[in-house]
Amino acid sequence: MIELRAIHKKYLFKHAVRGIDLQIKKGTIVGLLGPNGSGKSTLLKMLAGLIHPTSGSILVGGSKPDVHNKKHVAYLPEIDHLYGWMTVKETLRFIAGFYTDWQEDKAAALLLKMELDENQKVRNLSKGMRARLKLIAVLARKVPLVLLDEPFSGIDPSSRAKIIRSIISEFQSEDQTIVLSTHSVNESEPMFDDVIFLQNGQITIFDSTENLRATYGCSLENIWEKVYG
């Protein structure tokens, strides 16, 4: 699904990604882990085609990320991109207008599962409820690649649990790949097939969750502490 070769991304005063080589299999949920500034968001934005590498090549589904294949990628940014004056229902209708792959029935089912009132204004939603709405906007699309940038950032445990359950239940393992960056390692661990540890824009570890637990003899959270402690 994803192939990166010798990827570098340089900004004016920062070398954000440093020579990443990576292959991600179709049909997996991959955890992208690392402290702030490790390059997670930059990597996801490049996969989404929002920014371009300074050097190296990226293939997503066999094609270079560009305007045309953006329609095959659902990207959830860490920033809150919703309009506060819209209701929940208006927000989903607005987003649906951009995509031919939007699944109205799935959006309605997720709305019930996430316990959101479709008539409530977005500005009146808690941070956790807004995070749930952002996730619906991504999971209601039928796409081969889903990119989630810190979907649990700063939200309550109840919302984190609902979001994780929804990601697992809605994941189409035969047709879909999910790459998810997070600091909430403990709660997220059960859904990861593979895990990437990033540090200073480089991959320090990339392996299956099962192999990592067997090798280190502990959970991903404990491995995090060993890698970044």
Salt bridges, closest charged atoms under 4 A:
GLU3 OE2 - ARG5 NH2 2.72
ASP80 OD2 - ARG130 NE 2.51
ASP101 OD1 - ARG141 NE 2.92
GLU115 OE2 - LYS162 NZ 3.20
GLU150 OE2 - HIS183 ND1 2.91
GLU170 OE1 - LYS106 NZ 3.53
GLU170 OE2 - LYS113 NZ 3.08
GLU187 OE2 - ARG160 NE 3.01
GLU189 OE2 - ARG213 NH1 2.71
